[in-house]
């Protein structure tokens, strides 16, 4: 089983807003693969929102309500991307630790 300092931060949170973690040695397991797919979707959504934001901000006649909605969507996407970055960064650090231990 995975050591406590090697838990994978999952790309979603609990209903209470707390982070969720996965403890497994099977990187190809169902939950690991599902989490990988969720991360891909989250990163794709962030990319689409960034493109939309660029277009909307270039429009001098952009509706303030549309801009506010876009700001909320971008905030959520940024939270998702940061969670993915933390998770992957932690994974890289623990992988390097395992490699230097051998």
ZITAZI-V510653 format. One record per residue. N is the residue number from 1. SS is DSSP state (helix for helix, strand for strand, loop for the rest). PHI is phi in whole degrees, -180 to 180 (none if undefined). OMEGA is omega in radians with two decimals (999 if undefined). Layout:
BEGIN
n	ss	phi	omega
N	SS	PHI	OMEGA
N	SS	PHI	OMEGA
END
This chain:
BEGIN
n	ss	phi	omega
1	loop	none	-3.11
2	loop	-69	3.06
3	loop	-68	-3.09
4	helix	-56	-3.13
5	helix	-82	3.14
6	helix	-117	3.09
7	loop	-65	3.11
8	strand	-91	3.03
9	strand	-74	-3.11
10	strand	-83	-3.06
11	strand	-81	3.05
12	strand	-147	3.12
13	strand	-119	3.14
14	loop	-72	3.08
15	loop	-58	3.11
16	loop	-86	3.14
17	loop	87	-3.14
18	loop	-87	3.12
19	strand	-65	3.08
20	strand	-113	-3.10
21	strand	-127	3.09
22	strand	-121	3.07
23	loop	-114	3.14
24	loop	-161	3.02
25	loop	-96	-3.06
26	loop	-99	-3.14
27	loop	-67	3.13
28	loop	-102	3.14
29	loop	-70	-3.06
30	helix	-57	-3.09
31	helix	-67	3.10
32	helix	-62	3.13
33	helix	-66	3.11
34	helix	-62	3.12
35	helix	-62	3.09
36	helix	-59	-3.14
37	helix	-66	3.10
38	helix	-62	3.11
39	helix	-61	3.12
40	helix	-61	3.12
41	helix	-64	-3.14
42	helix	-62	3.12
43	helix	-67	3.08
44	helix	-65	3.10
45	helix	-63	3.12
46	helix	-62	3.11
47	helix	-63	3.12
48	helix	-63	3.13
49	helix	-66	3.11
50	helix	-63	3.09
51	helix	-63	3.13
52	helix	-63	3.14
53	helix	-64	3.12
54	helix	-60	3.13
55	helix	-66	-3.09
56	helix	-66	-3.12
57	helix	-70	3.06
58	helix	-75	-3.12
59	loop	-87	-3.13
60	loop	-66	-3.13
61	loop	-99	-3.11
62	loop	-61	-3.14
63	loop	-70	3.14
64	helix	-58	3.12
65	helix	-67	3.09
66	helix	-63	3.12
67	helix	-64	3.12
68	helix	-65	3.11
69	helix	-61	3.12
70	helix	-63	3.11
71	helix	-61	3.10
72	helix	-65	3.14
73	helix	-64	3.12
74	helix	-65	3.11
75	helix	-62	3.10
76	helix	-63	3.13
77	helix	-65	3.12
78	helix	-65	3.07
79	helix	-60	3.13
80	helix	-64	-3.11
81	helix	-65	3.10
82	helix	-64	3.11
83	helix	-64	3.10
84	helix	-63	-3.12
85	helix	-63	3.12
86	helix	-64	-3.13
87	helix	-61	-3.12
88	helix	-70	3.09
89	helix	-64	3.10
90	helix	-65	3.12
91	helix	-62	3.13
92	helix	-64	-3.14
93	helix	-65	-3.13
94	helix	-72	3.07
95	helix	-65	3.13
96	helix	-65	3.12
97	helix	-63	3.11
98	helix	-64	-3.10
99	helix	-68	-3.12
100	helix	-77	3.13
101	helix	-75	-3.07
102	loop	-97	999
END
